[in-house]
Amino acid sequence: MAFFASMRIAMILDDPFPPDLRVEREAQALLSQGHEVHLLNFNARAKEDRVFDHDGIKVTQVALGKLWYKLSALAYTLPFYHMKLRGHLRAFLSSGFDAVHIHDLKVARAVFDALPVGVRSVLDLHENRPEIMKEYPHLKRGLGRWLISPKVWKRFETRYINAADGVVIVTEEAAVAYRDQQAIRQEHFAVVPNYTPLAFNPNGHPKSMPQQAVKLLYIGDTGERRGIMTALEAMASDLRLAEVELDVLGTSSFQPQLESYVQDMGLVSRVRLHGWVSPDVFSAFLEKAHIGICPILRNPHHDTTYANKVFQYLAYGLPILLSDCPAQVAVVEQWSCGGVHEAGSADSFADALCAMTQDARTYEALSTAGLQAFQTQLNWESATTELLGFYGSLPMQ
């Protein structure tokens, strides 16, 4: 088996870039080892095609247009989206690459159709797309129910997992889930979690037991499946949480329902729904908060992925309160850095929160353990070791 000391790598992404933190961090890790990284970016928000350098990543941007973005939802129903991309891909890949790194399932069909003979393929599954699609509102109503089939997407996911020379996923739980599927024959998986870089908070310190109101923090999308309503219901119904406060940094189409509940249940003085905020101000909220929450509801996607926010919380010494999705539970159990509640249960959420804050010794031990976990292993620098080793083991075609 032969190996390349350095490679010319093509990355393919059909989402806006920048920003895409996972794509950028993986590319930077490969660049740091002497590889050359070129990114073909199909960008629906861009107004013009252009070629530019982004911190060493050579980017070729194709202004895809909003119509084609909408048609991407039908990528495995109708052939038009992949037909549109194929010509660009063949021209881009003709310049010669050792490997093509395909970011997520949506673009995979077009890439494999255009893949030159002898070029190795890496499929990077940022999420379990066929499963999470079942939670999308537009697939539960109207034409979306009939035109977009998660089962069809699942068949293509299986096809391209098997076709790739290797597959990158975000958790060990995802690797186990794929290997347990009889139709999947792929054996070459690399687990590269969406951990937070050490530079996110290089001078982190453990938190002290809150002396007054416990301040919870949630960062990210506020869609119904994210489970924020569980926290609100606990705060509204459990007297033990009468002084608990919550800051929510994020928005979604479900935001009006959250706002109405906060108003109707008299939580306005304790719950602050900030909407979207720039990541530049996260640190101010993380410094003031006492506990970071991720109450996502159970589904096959959430069970096998991590939310970025979990590791952002740990970087600032926040104990974490998570729902019982297995990937999340594994973090708490291995590192003793928080509490776990039953997904969707306000009573369980309240019980777990009270257990975490019952005394200073308990709370501060959780904070210290979480910060140490981030500083020693649960950081992006550690995750890159797996990615780089994975590329080093790719055989010559």
N, C-alpha and C positions, 0 to 999 in steps of 0.2 A: 504494500500500500504506500503510495507516494503522498507527500505533503508539500504545500507551498509555504515558504518562509514569509512571503508577503503576497497579497493578492490585489487584483483590481476588482472591486465589488460594486455591483449596481444595486441600489435600493429602489424599490418601486412603492409609491404611496399615492393614494387617491383621496387624500384629505389635505386641508391647508397646511402649508409648512413655510416658515415657522408660524405658530409654535406647535410642535408635537414632541413632548419631552421624551417619550420612550424612543422615538426614532432618532432624535438628536443625540441622546445619551449613548445609544448603541453605536451610532456612527462615530462619535467621539472616542469611544472605547477602542474601536477598530483602527481609527486613525492613530491612536496612541501607540499601537503595535506596528506601525509602519505600513498598514494597508492603505490603499487608495479607495476613497468612497465617492461615488457619483450617485446622486438622487434624481430620479425622474418623478416629478411631482405633478399629478393631475389636480389642479386647484380650481374649484368651482367659484371661489370668491375673487380670484385674480381677474384683472381687466385686460392683461396682455401677456403674451409669451415672453419669457426672458431667461437668460442664463446668468447666474450669479454665484458668488462664493459666500458660504455661510460658515464662518469659523473653520475653514478647511474642507467643508463638504461642498463638492461641486454640484450645484443644483441646476437642473433644466426644468423650468416651470412651464407647464402647458395650461393656458387659461381655458378650462373645460367648459365653463358656462353653467348657469343655474338649471337649464333644461336637462343637461346631461347628468347633473347631480341628482335630480329627481328620478331620472331613468335608472340610476344606479340601484334604486330600491327594487327594480325589476331585473337586476343583472342575471338572475338564474331563472327568470320566467321567459324573457325575450332576449334575442341575441344582440340587439342594437348597441347596448352599452359596450360590450366587449369588442364588437366590430369597430366601434369608434376608437377604442384604445389601441387596438392591434397595430395599426400603421405606425403610430408614434413609437410603440414598443420595439417593433422590428428595426426602425431606423436608429433608435437609441442603442439597442443591444448589438447592432452590427459593428460598433467600434471596438468590440472585443473586451470580454470580461471573463474572469475566472469563476465568479459566483454571482447569482442574482438572489437578493434578499427581498422577499415578497411580504409587504406589511399588510396583513389581514386578508380575510377570505374574499372580500368584495372584488378585488382586482385580480384574484388568482387565475381565473379561467383565461383571461386575456394574456397573462404572462406565460402560462404554460403553453398556450397556442403559439406564442411568438418566441419561445425559448430556443436559442441556437443549440445545435448538437454539441455535446461536450462541455457545456456550461453547467456547473452544479447549482442546485436550487435549494433555497432555505425558505420555508414557510413560517412566518412569524404570526402566531394567532394571539392578538392582543386581548381577545375576549372570545367567549363561546357564542359566536354570532347566531347560529340557528336557535339556540335556547333563549337568548336574550331578546330575539326578535318577537318571541311569543308575548313579551310584555309591552311591546310598542303599541301605543294607542291606535295608530293608523292601521294596524293589522287586526284590530278588534272590531272595526266598523267599516261600512262603505265598501268601495271596490277593493281596498287593501285586503279584506278578508278572503277575497276570491282570487286576486291576482298574485299575491305573495305567499308562498308556501314555505314555512320553516323546514318541512320535511324534505323538500327539494334542495334547499340550501344544505341540509345535513348530508344528503347523498353526495353533493359536490365537495363538501368539506372532507368527507371520507376519501373520495377519489384523490384529492390533492394532498392530503396527509400521506397517502400511500405513494403518490408520485414523487414527492419531494425527497431530496437526499437527506434532509433532516428537518426537524420541526422545533421551533422555539415556542415555549408556553410560559405562563407566569407563575404557576404553583405546582408543587408535587402532586396535589390533589387532581389537577387537570391531567397530568401525565398518567396517573393511575386510571382516571376515568376513560381516557382514550385507549389505553392498553387493554382495558376490560371489555372493549367493544370488539366483538368477534370479527367484524368486517375490516378492522384496522390492522394492517400488517407492519406498520412503521415501528421500528425499534430505536431509532436515533432521535431522542428527545433531549432538549436542553431546557432546564428550568431557569428562567431569568426574570425574577420578580421586579415589579415596579417600585423598588425601594427608593428612598430619598437620598441624595448625595450628602456626604458629611458637611459640605460647605453650606447646606441649608441652615444649619445652626452649629457652627464649629465650637462655640463656647457654651454648650448646653449645661444646665445644672438641675439637680433634682428640685422638685417643688416641695414647699412646706405645707402642712395641713391648713386648709382654709379656715380662717378665724370667724368669718361671717358667712354670707351666702355662698353656696357652692355654684361656681360658674361652669356650665357645660358649653362645649363648642362643637359645631358641626360645619364641615367644609365640603362643598361640592354640590352636585345636581340635587335638586329637591323633589324629584319625581316621586310618585306614590310608592313605587317599589323600593325607594331608599329608606322607608320606615320612619321618617321623622314624626309622623302622626303618633307613633307608639310613644315617643318621648313626650309629646304634647299631652296625650291622654294621661300619662302617668303624672305629669305635673299638675294637671287639672283635677285629678281624682284622689291622689294620695296625700294625706295631710303631712306625712313625713317629708314631702318634697315642697312644702308650702313656701320656702324661701329660696328654692333652687332657681337659678336663672339660666337662660339659653341664648346663645348667639348663633345664628344660622347664616353662613356666607355662601350664597348660591341662589339659583332660581330655576324654574322649569314651568311647563304649562300647568302644573299642579299647584303653583304658588297661590292662586286665588283661594283655593280650598284651605290651604294652611292659614292664610291671612284671616279668612272668615272664622275658622275655628278659634284662633287666638283671640279675636274680638269677642266672639260669642261666649267663650268660657272665661272671660275676664283675665286673660294672661298678658295683656298688653304691657303691663309694667315689668314683666319678668322675661318675656320672649321678644327678641329683636330679630326680625327677618330683614336682613340687610340687602337682599338681592345679590346680583353679581358684584363682586369687588375684585380689584386688581390683586394678583398674587403678591404684589409689592407690599401690601399692607397686612398680609397674613400674620407676620411676626408680631405685630402689635396685639392682635387678638390671642395668639398662642401664648404670649407672655402673661396675659391677664387671666387666662382660663385655668381651670383646675382639673378638668376631665374632658377628654376627647371622645365623642361618641360616633359609632357607625352602626345604626340599628337596621341595616338592610334586611329586607324580607327574603325568605328562603326560596330559591329556585336553582336549577342546575348550573346556571351561570354564576350566581353569587356564591354558591357552595364551593366553587373551584377557582375563584379569583380573589385578589386583594384590591382594596380601595387605597389609592395613593395617600389619602388623608391619614390612614392609620399610622403610617411611618413618619408623617409630618408631626403628628401628635407626639410620638415617642421622641423625636428629635428635640422637643422642647420639654421633655420630662413629664408630659401629661400621662397619667394612667389612662388606659383605654377601656371603654365600656362598649362591648360588641355583641351583636346578635349571634345566635348559635349556628351560623354557617361554618361548615367544617374547616375551611382554610383559615378563617378568623380564629376559631377555637384553638387551632394548633399553635398560633402565635401566643395566645394567652397562656395556654398550658405549658408550652416549652419555656417561656421566659418569665412567667409569674408577674406579668406587668399590667393586669387589669381584671375586669370581670366580664362574665358572659350572661346574657339573658335570652330567654326564649323569644325568637323572632315574632313580632306582632303582639306580644303580651305586655300590656302596660304594668300589670302587677309584678311580673318577673323583672321588668326594667327597674321598677322602684326598689324591689328587694336587692337586686345586684348593686345598684347605686348606693343604697344604705350600707351594704356590707363593705363596700370599698372605702367609705368615709366614716366608719364606725369609731375610729380613733386615729391619732397621729401616727402611731407606729405602723398600722396597716397601710394607710394612705402613702406615707413616705417610703415604705418598702416597695410598693408598686411603682412609684415614680422613679426610684433609684434603679430598679431592675429594668424598666423600660428604656431609660436613658442608656444604661450600659449595653443593652441589647442593640440599640441603634448604633452606638459608637464602636461596637466590636464586630457585629455581623449583619444586622438588618439595615444595611446601607448599600447604596448603588455601587460603591467601589468593590464591595464583596461580590455583588451579583455579576459584575463584569468578568470575574474569573471563569465562571461557567460559560459565558458567551465566547470568550477568547479560546478556551479549551475546545469548545464545540467546533469553531472554525478551524482550529489546528488539526482536528481529527477528520475533517471532510476529505474523502478519497478523491484522487484524480479520476476523472471519467475515462 
